[in-house]
Amino acid sequence: MQVQFTLPGHKVLFLAESRICWLKTGHLGIRFVFLSEPHKSELQAWLSRKLEETLPEFIAEQFRKLEVRSQAALSSGSIRELQSLNGLLLSRDVDPRILGDFRDALNRVRTAAWAAQQYVARKETDQESSSVLSFLVGERIRATYQLCHAISDDLKRPDIEVPAGSLVQLHEIMMALTKQLKGVVNRLG
């Protein structure tokens, strides 16, 4: 189904293909199936800001400290290289799928860095750390879902040549994962 919406405080109209994931009286959850790359980036940035606004101040401060540490840990050569790559990608006519993959990869690095910092901080203070691990599993599932859709789209394209060996390996792991997921989902009820 197609949905149209605007973000609070924005005038730009978003149009997205979506699916209903769940229904409750008066509420529903949707999953975007397709959203243009510029809108996807804008939505991710808006969601990140909103998430930071709603985080308890202690966690938000830890995240800000992590960002400062991460930036300090990068060598000046690495920073220049990323800035150069960013400038190149933005100044050229680059396929939106490549830009999307680049942004997704950077987001996964940021998420993993935040999770690593949280995990270490919790271990140092003898706090329970399984919630961080559970968060990472959820992020892997989200990323896998997105990758599966991207691969499905790629396989439909006649102009893309996919290596047969990679497809066989992917098929084997997906079959094993499907079997494992079926058992987990059956136990959930």
C-alpha positions in Angstrom: 0.0 0.0 0.0 1.2 3.6 -0.6 1.3 6.0 2.3 1.8 9.7 2.3 3.1 11.7 5.3 5.1 14.7 6.4 7.5 14.9 9.3 6.6 17.2 12.1 8.1 20.6 11.4 8.7 19.7 7.7 6.7 20.6 4.6 8.1 17.9 2.3 5.5 15.2 1.4 6.9 11.7 1.7 5.4 9.0 -0.5 6.4 5.4 0.4 5.4 1.9 -0.6 4.7 0.0 2.7 3.2 -3.1 4.2 1.2 -3.4 7.4 3.2 -5.4 10.0 0.7 -5.4 12.9 -2.7 -4.1 13.8 -4.1 -3.2 17.2 -7.3 -1.3 18.0 -6.6 2.2 16.8 -3.0 1.6 15.9 -1.0 -0.1 13.2 2.6 -0.7 12.4 4.0 -0.3 8.8 7.2 -1.3 7.2 8.5 0.7 4.3 9.1 -1.4 1.3 10.3 1.5 -0.9 11.3 5.0 0.0 13.4 7.2 -2.3 17.1 7.6 -1.2 16.8 11.3 -0.4 13.6 10.7 1.6 15.2 7.7 3.3 18.2 9.8 4.3 16.0 12.6 5.6 13.8 10.2 7.6 16.9 8.5 9.1 18.3 11.8 10.2 15.0 12.9 11.6 14.6 9.6 13.5 18.2 9.9 14.9 17.4 13.4 16.2 14.2 12.2 17.8 15.9 9.2 19.3 18.6 11.3 20.8 15.9 13.7 22.2 14.1 10.9 23.9 17.1 9.0 25.3 17.7 9.5 29.0 20.4 12.2 29.4 23.0 9.7 30.7 22.7 7.5 27.6 22.7 10.5 25.3 25.8 11.9 27.0 27.5 8.5 26.7 26.7 8.5 23.0 28.1 12.0 22.5 31.3 10.9 24.3 31.6 7.9 22.1 31.2 10.1 19.0 34.0 12.3 20.2 36.2 9.3 21.0 35.5 7.7 17.7 36.4 10.9 15.8 39.6 11.3 17.9 40.5 7.6 17.2 40.4 8.1 13.4 43.7 9.2 12.0 43.7 12.5 10.1 44.4 10.5 7.0 41.3 8.4 7.5 39.2 11.5 8.1 40.5 13.1 4.9 39.8 9.9 3.0 36.2 9.8 4.2 35.7 13.5 3.5 37.2 13.1 0.0 34.9 10.0 -0.6 31.9 11.9 0.7 32.6 14.9 -1.6 33.2 12.6 -4.6 29.9 10.7 -4.0 27.9 13.9 -3.6 29.5 15.7 -6.5 29.1 13.0 -9.1 26.1 11.3 -10.7 26.3 8.2 -8.5 23.7 5.5 -8.5 21.4 6.0 -5.5 21.8 2.3 -4.6 25.5 2.9 -4.1 24.9 6.0 -1.9 22.3 4.0 0.1 24.7 1.2 0.6 27.4 3.6 1.7 25.1 5.3 4.2 23.8 2.0 5.5 27.4 0.8 6.1 28.3 4.0 8.0 25.2 3.6 10.1 26.1 0.0 10.9 29.6 1.2 12.0 28.1 3.9 14.2 25.7 1.4 15.8 28.4 -1.2 16.4 30.7 1.4 17.9 27.9 2.6 20.2 27.1 -1.0 21.2 30.8 -1.8 21.9 31.1 1.3 24.1 27.9 0.4 26.0 28.9 -3.2 26.4 32.4 -2.2 27.9 30.8 0.5 30.1 28.3 -2.0 31.5 30.9 -4.6 32.1 33.2 -2.1 33.9 30.3 -1.1 36.2 29.1 -4.7 36.7 25.8 -3.9 35.0 23.9 -6.5 33.0 25.0 -6.3 29.3 22.6 -8.7 27.6 20.3 -5.8 26.5 23.2 -4.5 24.4 23.6 -7.9 22.8 19.8 -8.1 22.2 19.9 -4.7 20.6 22.7 -5.8 18.2 20.7 -8.9 17.3 17.7 -6.7 16.5 20.0 -4.4 14.3 21.4 -7.5 12.5 17.8 -8.7 11.8 16.9 -5.2 10.5 20.0 -5.0 8.3 19.4 -8.6 7.0 15.8 -7.7 6.1 17.0 -4.7 4.1 19.8 -6.7 2.4 17.3 -9.5 1.5 15.1 -6.9 -0.2 18.1 -5.4 -2.0 19.4 -8.8 -3.2 15.9 -9.7 -4.4 15.8 -6.6 -6.4 19.3 -7.3 -7.8 18.4 -10.8 -8.8 15.5 -9.4 -10.9 17.9 -7.1 -12.9 19.1 -8.5 -16.2 22.1 -6.1 -16.3 23.7 -7.5 -13.1 25.8 -10.6 -13.2 25.7 -12.4 -9.9 28.6 -14.9 -9.2 27.2 -18.4 -9.1 29.4 -19.5 -6.2 28.1 -16.7 -4.0 24.5 -17.6 -4.8 25.1 -21.2 -3.8 26.7 -20.1 -0.5 23.8 -17.7 0.2 21.2 -20.3 -0.6 22.9 -22.8 1.8 23.0 -20.4 4.7 19.5 -19.1 4.0 18.1 -22.7 4.0 19.8 -23.4 7.4 18.7 -20.0 8.8 15.1 -20.6 7.6 15.0 -24.0 9.4 16.3 -22.4 12.6 13.9 -19.4 12.3 11.0 -21.8 11.8 11.8 -23.5 15.1 12.2 -20.2 17.0 9.0 -18.7 15.5 7.1 -22.0 16.4 8.3 -21.7 20.0 7.1 -18.1 20.1 3.6 -19.3 19.4 
